[in-house]
């Protein structure tokens, strides 16, 4: 039934909807727009997921907050005739009703007449839907949000700061900036060869006698680096897809079924068995002839199970829906609670090893929420990863999808701290024992890239890259991230202008010439070693921002001071931090520990603050 206006309906029995009730199960588009104009007769801000046909159907679940008698829902049409499913019941046990949704800029009424706590809309094709209004009666009070329990301790800054790297990067270049090292590791490197058997020491890749991963991980651990390999792609000869970025399942398999990911989960068992902390029976090892038959080497504590699984530029074969990713992760975590057998999933090899969720291409909390919803139904609420993992590049584009007129944003212009804190807050309420990482962020230094750091005033593009990376790490620390690995250690091609070609802290492979950013991160990591983020300190000067860090052991403190602008601003700033020994560490090109100078022992000090953070160490 098509109605002329919302005012025709009775307002007394409306169940008011808010964005926190809405879950975009497909994580495509902004479904909060469905409920942002609840009082409008003619809403104007539509939820339009995408024109991409293969990403349909798109599902949106609405949790009403308590049991309700739902009489009807009203949908505002802006598309014309498209069928929509309206479902009641509960997640993964829906009762669907297909309605012939139609009309243009009109309200369309759908009778429901059900007792339910949940509603679900399913869009079967590109549809513009500005608003949904629900009518009925609450049968119970709205449940209060979960209280925040005891928060997990923050990492020290030398643990937090890290980078992305490869096995052929020099250890001496990685270690000073690599508290956490996200190691790019295509699955094919481990099974390269006609037999498809597993090889680590040496790997079958790079000619079969060049890369020795036991040695590599041992050297990084000795250098004080925590390594998290990201093992992804669907390699030959195990799979035969046009793109290695395809999901690692057999053609025609159900991508939402954990059992479809057996091969991947079994490889993760082998990885965890070898490099985790617990020895396993030799008969459980699956290795090529000639490989050292060892386990429990104690070299790794983390393993990541894909790179940007939510990317849509690889088509349906390479795009994981939230429920696809939940299924992959459940298999990789513990063999889907043991259903895949003894030799699948990292927990079956080493219960202490942590699974890192494949780093998400965008900051989409609904994707994480949908995985939790899946886990509630299929794993008794046990989230199938130990680490939530995010990627984000600060720019006018918002997320990955850059255009010629895109420009890079500083972390403060982008509200990076606030964006990341959304995920930490969700974790604190819903999965308090999990970690949250950001494992890709950064800027190119070639001006031809749409995400290049610009020269500002007297600062070169390379200096601005360094300053903004340091400020990004400060934002991550204040947002309670557990790790922050910038992208990446080396340039792909230092002369190229493409996106990501010059994101490195050093120049391209074989040269590894250190940029100012390498020195800035090395010096910051050294200055704040053994300290955790404590608080933001009011500066009483809108041009100056101050963060305090406290030592885990002892009474030492440190302060980071900077101007959060992008105009090469410099401020002479008086700062009261109490009496005692103190020194200032300035970040400078060519100085891996920074440039240190003593400050007066009296309470009030005056320092020059600029857009490159400076650090004051007390005690």
C-alpha positions in Angstrom: 0.0 0.0 0.0 1.4 3.4 -1.0 0.6 6.3 1.3 0.9 10.0 0.5 2.7 11.2 3.7 4.1 10.1 7.0 1.7 12.5 8.8 -1.1 10.2 7.8 0.1 7.6 10.3 -0.4 7.6 14.0 2.7 8.9 15.9 1.7 7.5 19.3 2.6 3.9 18.4 5.9 4.6 16.7 9.0 2.6 17.8 11.7 5.2 17.4 14.9 3.9 15.7 18.4 5.1 16.3 21.6 4.4 14.4 23.0 2.1 17.0 20.1 -0.3 16.4 21.1 -0.7 12.8 23.6 -3.3 11.6 24.6 -3.4 7.9 25.2 -7.1 7.6 26.8 -6.7 4.2 29.0 -3.7 5.2 28.2 -2.0 2.0 27.1 1.7 2.2 25.9 3.6 5.3 22.8 2.0 6.6 22.5 4.5 9.5 20.9 6.7 6.8 17.9 4.5 7.1 17.0 6.0 10.5 18.4 9.5 10.5 15.2 11.4 9.5 12.6 9.7 11.7 10.3 12.8 11.9 10.5 13.8 8.2 7.5 13.6 6.0 9.8 13.5 2.9 13.3 12.3 3.9 16.1 13.4 1.6 19.2 11.4 2.7 18.9 7.9 1.2 20.7 4.7 2.0 22.0 3.6 -1.4 24.5 0.7 -1.0 26.1 0.5 -4.4 25.5 0.1 -8.1 27.7 -3.0 -8.1 25.2 -5.8 -8.9 27.3 -8.7 -7.6 27.3 -7.1 -4.1 23.6 -7.8 -3.8 21.6 -8.9 -1.9 22.4 -6.4 0.8 21.1 -7.2 4.2 20.4 -4.7 7.1 19.3 -6.0 10.5 17.6 -3.8 13.0 17.8 -4.8 16.7 14.9 -3.0 18.4 16.4 -3.0 21.9 13.7 -5.2 23.4 10.8 -7.5 22.5 8.1 -5.6 20.5 4.8 -6.2 18.9 5.5 -4.8 15.4 2.3 -3.9 13.6 3.8 -2.5 10.4 6.8 -0.8 8.9 6.8 2.2 6.5 9.5 2.6 3.9 10.1 5.7 1.9 10.6 4.9 -1.8 12.9 6.8 -4.0 13.7 4.2 -6.6 10.5 2.9 -8.1 9.5 -0.7 -8.3 12.0 -3.1 -6.7 11.2 -6.1 -4.5 12.4 -6.0 -0.9 12.4 -8.7 1.7 11.1 -7.7 5.2 12.0 -10.3 7.8 11.2 -11.0 11.4 12.5 -13.6 13.8 16.2 -13.6 14.8 19.6 -13.6 13.0 20.2 -16.7 10.9 16.6 -17.9 11.6 14.7 -15.2 9.7 11.1 -15.4 8.5 11.1 -13.4 5.2 8.3 -11.7 3.4 8.9 -10.4 -0.1 7.1 -7.2 -0.8 6.6 -5.4 -4.2 8.2 -2.2 -3.0 7.3 0.6 -5.4 6.3 4.2 -5.9 8.5 7.3 -6.1 9.0 9.7 -3.2 6.1 8.0 -1.4 5.7 6.0 1.8 5.1 2.3 1.3 3.4 0.4 4.2 4.3 -3.2 5.0 1.9 -5.0 7.4 3.9 -7.2 9.9 1.8 -8.3 12.9 4.6 -10.1 14.6 6.2 -10.3 18.0 9.9 -9.8 17.5 13.0 -8.1 18.7 14.6 -8.0 15.2 13.7 -6.8 11.8 15.7 -7.3 8.6 15.6 -5.6 5.2 17.0 -7.3 2.2 17.6 -5.2 -1.0 17.9 -7.6 -4.0 19.1 -5.0 -6.5 20.3 -1.3 -6.5 17.7 0.5 -4.4 17.6 4.0 -2.9 15.9 3.9 0.5 15.8 7.1 2.5 14.0 5.9 5.7 12.3 3.2 7.6 9.7 3.9 10.3 8.4 1.1 12.6 5.0 1.0 14.3 4.0 -1.2 17.2 4.3 -1.6 21.0 7.2 -2.3 23.2 6.6 -5.3 25.4 9.7 -4.8 27.5 11.8 -1.9 28.5 14.8 -1.1 26.3 17.9 -2.9 27.6 20.7 -0.7 28.8 24.0 -0.8 27.0 26.7 -3.1 28.3 28.9 -1.5 30.9 32.6 -1.0 30.1 34.6 -3.3 32.3 38.2 -3.1 33.2 40.2 -1.9 30.1 43.1 -3.9 28.9 46.5 -2.3 29.6 48.0 -0.2 26.8 51.2 -1.2 25.1 54.4 0.7 25.6 55.2 2.9 22.8 58.2 0.9 21.6 55.7 -2.1 21.3 53.1 0.0 19.6 55.3 1.6 16.8 55.9 -0.6 13.8 56.0 -1.1 10.0 55.2 -3.4 7.2 58.1 -5.3 5.7 59.4 -8.2 3.6 61.9 -11.0 4.2 64.4 -9.3 2.0 64.5 -6.0 3.9 67.6 -5.6 6.1 67.1 -6.5 9.7 69.2 -3.5 10.8 66.8 -1.2 8.9 63.7 -2.8 10.3 64.6 -3.2 13.9 64.8 0.5 15.0 61.3 1.2 13.7 59.8 -2.2 14.1 58.3 -2.9 17.5 55.7 -4.7 15.5 56.6 -6.0 12.0 53.7 -7.0 9.7 55.5 -9.3 7.3 53.9 -9.6 3.9 53.8 -13.4 3.2 51.8 -14.7 0.3 50.7 -18.3 1.0 52.3 -19.4 -2.3 55.8 -18.8 -0.9 55.2 -21.8 1.4 53.9 -24.2 -1.2 55.8 -23.0 -4.3 56.6 -26.1 -6.4 54.8 -28.7 -8.5 54.1 -30.9 -5.5 52.5 -28.1 -3.4 54.2 -29.3 -0.3 55.1 -26.9 2.6 58.6 -25.5 2.8 59.8 -22.9 5.3 63.6 -23.6 5.7 64.3 -22.8 3.0 61.1 -21.6 1.3 60.3 -22.9 -2.1 60.1 -19.3 -3.3 62.9 -17.1 -4.6 64.6 -20.0 -6.3 64.2 -22.4 -3.5 67.4 -21.7 -1.6 67.3 -18.0 -0.7 64.7 -17.4 1.9 65.0 -19.2 5.3 62.1 -18.2 7.4 63.3 -19.9 10.6 66.4 -17.8 10.5 64.5 -14.6 9.5 62.0 -14.8 12.4 64.8 -15.8 14.8 66.8 -12.7 13.9 63.8 -10.4 14.2 63.0 -11.7 17.6 66.6 -11.3 18.7 66.4 -7.7 17.5 63.4 -7.0 19.8 60.7 -7.1 17.0 57.3 -8.8 17.3 56.5 -10.3 13.9 53.0 -10.9 12.6 53.0 -12.6 9.2 50.0 -11.8 7.0 49.5 -15.0 5.0 47.0 -14.6 2.1 46.2 -15.4 -1.5 44.9 -18.5 -3.2 48.1 -20.0 -4.7 48.7 -22.5 -7.5 48.9 -25.4 -7.5 46.3 -25.6 -4.6 43.8 -23.4 -6.5 43.3 -22.4 -10.1 41.8 -18.9 -10.1 42.6 -16.1 -12.5 43.5 -13.9 -9.5 45.5 -15.1 -6.5 43.3 -12.7 -4.4 40.3 -15.0 -4.8 38.9 -16.6 -1.7 40.8 -19.9 -0.9 37.9 -22.3 -1.5 37.0 -24.8 -4.2 34.8 -23.4 -7.0 31.1 -23.7 -6.1 31.8 -23.9 -2.4 29.7 -22.0 0.1 31.9 -19.1 1.1 29.9 -18.6 4.4 30.7 -22.1 5.5 33.9 -22.5 7.6 34.3 -26.0 6.3 35.0 -24.6 2.8 38.3 -23.1 4.1 39.9 -26.4 5.2 43.1 -26.0 3.2 43.8 -22.5 4.6 43.0 -23.6 8.2 45.3 -26.6 7.8 48.1 -24.4 6.6 47.6 -22.1 9.5 47.9 -25.1 11.8 51.3 -25.9 10.2 52.5 -22.3 10.6 51.4 -22.2 14.3 52.9 -25.7 15.0 56.3 -24.6 13.6 56.6 -21.1 15.0 54.4 -21.1 18.0 55.4 -22.0 21.6 54.1 -25.6 21.9 55.6 -28.7 20.4 53.3 -31.0 18.5 53.6 -34.6 17.5 55.8 -35.2 14.5 53.1 -37.2 12.8 50.9 -34.0 12.6 53.5 -32.1 10.6 53.0 -31.8 6.9 56.3 -30.8 5.3 58.2 -31.4 2.1 61.1 -33.9 2.1 64.3 -32.4 3.3 62.6 -29.8 5.5 63.7 -29.7 9.2 60.9 -31.5 11.1 60.6 -29.1 14.0 57.8 -27.5 16.0 57.4 -25.2 19.0 60.2 -22.8 17.9 58.7 -20.0 19.9 59.3 -17.3 17.3 55.8 -16.0 16.6 52.9 -15.0 18.7 50.6 -13.6 16.0 49.4 -14.7 12.6 47.1 -12.7 10.2 44.8 -14.5 7.9 44.3 -12.2 4.9 45.1 -8.8 3.5 42.1 -6.4 3.0 39.5 -9.1 2.6 36.8 -6.4 2.2 38.4 -5.0 -1.0 35.8 -4.8 -3.7 38.1 -4.1 -6.7 38.8 -7.9 -7.1 35.2 -8.7 -7.8 33.0 -11.3 -6.0 35.8 -13.9 -6.1 38.1 -11.7 -4.1 35.6 -9.9 -1.9 34.8 -11.4 1.5 31.4 -10.4 2.9 31.4 -10.1 6.7 30.0 -13.6 7.0 32.6 -15.0 4.5 35.4 -13.4 6.7 33.8 -14.8 9.8 33.8 -18.3 8.3 37.4 -18.0 7.2 38.5 -16.8 10.6 36.5 -19.5 12.5 38.3 -22.1 10.4 41.7 -20.5 10.9 41.1 -19.8 14.6 40.3 -23.3 15.9 39.2 -25.4 13.0 35.7 -24.0 13.5 35.6 -25.2 17.1 37.3 -28.5 16.1 34.9 -29.5 13.4 37.7 -29.4 10.8 39.7 -31.9 12.8 42.9 -32.0 14.8 45.2 -30.3 12.2 43.2 -27.2 11.3 43.4 -23.8 13.0 46.2 -22.2 15.0 44.7 -22.9 18.4 44.9 -26.6 17.8 48.6 -26.2 17.4 49.3 -23.5 20.0 46.5 -22.3 22.2 48.5 -19.2 23.1 49.1 -18.0 19.5 46.8 -15.1 18.5 44.9 -14.9 15.2 44.9 -11.4 13.7 41.8 -10.6 11.6 42.8 -9.8 8.0 43.5 -6.0 7.9 40.3 -4.3 6.7 40.5 -1.9 3.7 38.2 0.6 5.4 37.1 1.7 8.8 33.7 0.0 8.8 32.6 -1.0 12.3 29.5 -2.8 10.9 31.9 -5.4 9.4 33.2 -6.2 12.9 29.7 -6.1 14.4 28.5 -8.5 11.8 31.3 -11.0 12.5 30.3 -10.8 16.2 26.6 -11.4 15.3 27.8 -14.5 13.3 29.9 -15.7 16.2 26.9 -15.3 18.6 25.0 -17.7 16.4 27.7 -20.1 15.4 30.4 -20.0 18.1 28.5 -19.3 21.3 29.6 -15.7 21.2 33.4 -16.4 20.9 34.8 -13.9 18.4 36.9 -15.9 15.9 40.0 -13.6 16.1 42.2 -12.3 18.9 43.0 -9.0 17.1 40.7 -6.6 15.2 42.8 -5.1 12.4 42.3 -1.8 10.5 43.8 0.0 7.5 43.2 3.7 6.9 44.8 6.4 4.8 44.0 10.0 5.8 42.8 11.8 2.8 39.8 13.8 1.3 38.6 10.5 -0.3 37.7 9.1 3.2 38.7 5.6 2.4 40.6 3.8 -0.4 39.2 5.0 -3.8 41.3 8.0 -4.7 40.7 10.4 -7.5 43.0 12.9 -9.2 41.8 15.7 -7.0 42.2 13.7 -3.7 44.6 15.3 -1.2 46.3 13.9 1.8 45.0 15.0 5.2 47.0 15.4 8.4 45.8 13.0 11.2 44.1 15.9 12.9 42.2 17.1 9.8 41.0 13.5 9.3 40.0 13.2 13.0 42.0 10.0 13.0 42.1 9.6 16.8 38.3 9.8 17.0 37.8 7.4 14.1 40.0 4.8 15.7 38.6 5.2 19.1 35.2 4.1 17.8 36.7 0.6 17.4 38.5 0.7 20.8 35.2 1.7 22.5 33.3 -1.1 20.8 36.0 -3.6 21.8 35.8 -2.4 25.4 32.1 -3.2 25.5 31.8 -6.3 23.4 35.2 -8.1 23.3 37.3 -6.6 26.1 40.0 -9.3 25.9 40.7 -8.6 22.2 43.3 -6.2 20.8 42.8 -3.5 18.1 45.5 -2.8 15.6 46.0 -0.4 12.8 48.4 -2.0 10.4 48.4 0.3 7.4 48.5 4.1 7.3 50.9 6.4 5.7 51.7 8.9 2.9 53.6 8.9 -0.4 56.4 11.4 -0.9 56.2 11.7 -4.7 53.9 14.7 -5.4 52.2 12.8 -8.3 50.4 10.5 -5.8 47.0 11.6 -4.6 48.0 10.6 -1.0 51.4 12.4 -1.1 52.5 14.5 1.9 52.8 18.0 0.6 55.7 20.4 1.2 54.5 23.0 3.7 56.4 26.2 4.4 60.0 25.3 4.9 59.2 21.6 5.4 59.9 19.3 2.5 57.4 16.6 1.5 59.6 14.0 3.1 59.7 16.0 6.4 55.9 16.4 6.3 55.6 12.6 5.8 57.7 12.0 8.9 55.8 14.6 10.9 52.4 13.3 9.9 53.4 9.7 10.6 54.5 10.6 14.1 51.3 12.5 14.7 49.3 9.5 13.3 51.1 7.2 15.8 50.2 9.7 18.6 46.6 9.5 17.5 46.7 5.7 17.5 48.2 5.7 21.0 45.5 8.1 22.4 42.8 6.0 20.7 44.0 3.0 22.7 45.3 1.0 19.7 47.5 -2.0 20.7 49.7 -1.7 17.6 50.3 0.8 14.9 52.3 -0.4 11.8 52.8 2.2 9.1 52.8 1.4 5.4 55.6 0.5 4.7 59.3 0.2 5.3 60.5 0.6 1.7 59.3 2.3 -1.4 58.1 0.2 -4.2 59.6 2.6 -6.8 61.1 5.8 -5.5 60.7 7.5 -8.9 57.1 6.5 -9.5 54.0 8.6 -8.8 51.5 5.9 -8.2 49.6 5.3 -5.0 51.8 3.5 -2.4 54.9 3.7 -4.7 56.7 6.0 -2.3 55.1 5.4 1.1 58.4 4.0 2.4 60.5 5.1 5.4 63.4 4.3 3.1 63.9 4.2 -0.7 63.4 1.2 -2.9 64.7 -2.3 -2.5 68.5 -2.5 -2.9 69.1 1.1 -2.0 67.2 1.5 1.4 68.3 5.1 1.8 66.7 6.4 4.9 64.2 9.3 4.7 63.5 11.7 7.5 60.5 9.6 8.5 62.7 6.6 9.3 64.8 8.8 11.7 61.7 10.4 13.2 60.1 7.0 14.0 63.3 5.5 15.3 63.9 8.5 17.6 60.3 8.6 18.8 60.4 4.8 19.6 63.7 5.3 21.5 62.5 8.3 23.4 59.3 6.7 24.6 60.6 3.2 25.3 59.0 1.6 28.3 56.2 4.3 28.4 52.5 4.2 27.8 50.1 6.9 26.7 48.6 8.4 29.9 46.5 11.5 29.0 46.0 14.5 26.9 47.1 17.6 28.8 45.2 20.9 28.3 47.6 23.4 26.8 45.3 26.4 27.1 46.6 27.3 23.6 44.5 26.1 20.6 47.7 26.0 18.5 49.4 23.4 20.8 48.5 19.8 21.6 50.1 17.9 24.5 50.1 14.2 25.3 51.7 12.7 28.4 53.3 9.3 28.7 54.2 7.5 31.9 56.9 4.9 32.4 55.7 1.4 33.2 58.5 1.1 35.7 59.8 4.0 37.7 58.5 7.6 37.8 59.8 9.0 34.5 57.4 10.8 32.3 57.4 12.2 28.8 55.4 14.9 27.0 54.8 15.1 23.2 54.1 18.7 22.1 53.1 19.8 18.6 51.0 22.1 16.5 48.1 20.2 14.9 48.0 22.5 11.9 49.3 22.3 8.3 50.9 25.7 7.7 54.4 25.2 9.2 53.2 27.0 12.4 55.8 27.6 15.1 54.9 28.7 18.6 57.0 29.8 21.5 55.3 27.9 24.3 55.7 28.1 28.1 55.1 24.8 29.8 54.9 24.0 33.5 55.9 20.5 34.3 57.4 20.7 37.8 61.0 20.8 39.0 63.7 18.2 38.3 65.9 17.0 35.5 64.4 17.2 32.1 65.5 17.2 28.4 64.0 17.9 25.1 64.4 15.5 22.2 63.8 17.0 18.7 63.2 14.8 15.7 65.8 15.5 12.9 66.9 13.9 9.7 70.0 11.9 10.1 69.6 11.4 13.9 68.2 8.0 14.9 67.9 9.0 18.5 66.9 12.6 17.9 68.7 15.7 19.0 68.7 16.0 22.8 69.3 19.2 24.8 69.0 19.7 28.5 66.2 22.0 29.8 66.3 24.2 33.0 65.5 22.3 36.1 62.9 24.9 37.3 59.2 24.2 36.9 58.5 26.5 33.9 60.2 25.8 30.6 59.9 27.6 27.2 60.3 25.6 24.1 59.5 26.1 20.4 56.7 23.9 19.3 56.1 23.2 15.6 54.2 20.8 13.4 56.8 18.1 13.9 56.3 16.8 17.4 59.0 17.3 20.0 59.4 15.4 23.2 60.2 16.5 26.8 61.5 13.7 29.0 61.2 14.2 32.8 63.2 12.0 35.2 
